């Protein structure tokens, strides 16, 4: 009987974790189901091998949830923040939001005949990614402004929703939402089942993530922190609208991450997860609070199942933060050794 | 038996609602208790008279929580936003944050001998509020910068915590946290018990509210939206710190309220509560979404128990929004007629 219950619980857990897709719609009720499933599961992190990272996570969660224990943290203060690109989903061969941007340049080209002769748009339209990015930050900001502003927040959200439902990753041919790390999906659910509130704190665009994070990660829009542009409230055809402006509001990267955390969350996380130098300040900010703290860096070491890169990479460079992890004792996850599964589609 | 249970439930409800003070610390557990108490209570809004506002609230909540009903709204989308000054707590004879600011000017004066001869500080130090505010926005921003920036977010938070624990309202002699409206405390709890997520969206300072909103309203820091200044991440004595800068980041008032809502929450509320023209755009934004919507304006009509003011008031002016409420059919709460109790201390 005991075994049957555990099996049933494990099945429920797998269903909840693998079919995270359905999480968002049911809201509170599903969170309760998620909690029950994780509490009953024999192994709450089945896609993690028994390694130092998994043991450190389990031990930390045990510590902060043990009532009366020396390291107990009240549920309200159990804030965990996650970088997105390279931490929750892949980021190679380029940040997925750039793929979205290039697709938008192509989609909008008919309304901009001048782009044919104007860089970086001309290169982008020929599918020449390197050429389009050769203009550096200035060219990138031009393309971002052209594709990420001028419309209402609701129009932009619909565009993202349509794109994410159909666009495919250039290497795997999978939907981008299938390029999420199965072990991290389990970790998010495990933390929530233990009273944590999980937040995304990403350099990616806040409005680019919000339309799908609830379905994919179980993280609602109000728990997504990201880079943002300014907004203007105005009347459009007699209806109130919020229009996306080309001016930058927050670059939620490096020093911007603790700023984004304070602005949106208003308290310091007790756990933070990242994978690059862009996450260094978030990890420092988290680690330097009082009481028990947990910081982890995802180290991309698996060239076969994913990608292997760190100090020399132009995408997700991990250099200074890797040194600091060693000196400060932050956990460094070896993806190749410590993850049994990387993507859920591997096991199908 | 039935009656005894109802009485017990009502007692629990009263304990939860009146002693909201204890809410924050226990987090999730207390939210569960709160839900149970409200569900079991015979009357979830005991400080409200049976009037049009109470009936409209009960009917709206019934509609959006009836599964299978035409107006059902999934829990994840049950977002309710509340203005603070004049909606959740009083705002006369001046916004309470101004009282804090004047007290800070006095406390910091020894470090600023030059203030004795410099307006608006000189007037503020003499206790001449009118004189100190005579300089208009420029003088006010100078005093705000002097009292609300330069320190770390944690230092500022501690200053607010100390002040709010001791400062007294000039007319009632009560703590400012006792100047909250008992019917609104009940309403917040009632909405949460029905799956709503409650947010503050206030023109007041976000960092001024966060240190006490969880205890007083059951609203955690991450659900507080307010006006904010820019922050800078830096190392102070080898430790990471967030320093409050004198530059304005967001004025969360009028057109700024829908902007603050989108930036922090990322979805449109289905219910919004305000009391002044500063809330008009938040109410418009809320009302113009698809599906069932609820908008309410607190009309200050009770000169005996609170204050009576609207179109001519310099604090919390309610003029255009009152006209729009009439034309759009938003609920307008008549405080004198519809609230049995205004402040909890009345009944003690």
Interface residues (C-beta under 8 A of the other chain):
Chain A: X24 X25 X26 X27 X28 X29 X74 X75 X76 X77 X79 X153 X195 X197 X206 X207 X210 X214 X220 X221 X222 X223 X224 X228 X231 X232 X233 X239 X240 X242 X249 X255 X256 X258 X259 X262 X263 X264 X265 X266 X267 X281 X284 X285 X288
Chain B: X24 X25 X26 X27 X28 X29 X74 X75 X76 X77 X79 X153 X195 X197 X206 X207 X210 X214 X220 X221 X222 X223 X224 X228 X231 X232 X233 X239 X240 X242 X249 X255 X256 X258 X259 X262 X263 X264 X265 X266 X267 X281 X284 X285 X288
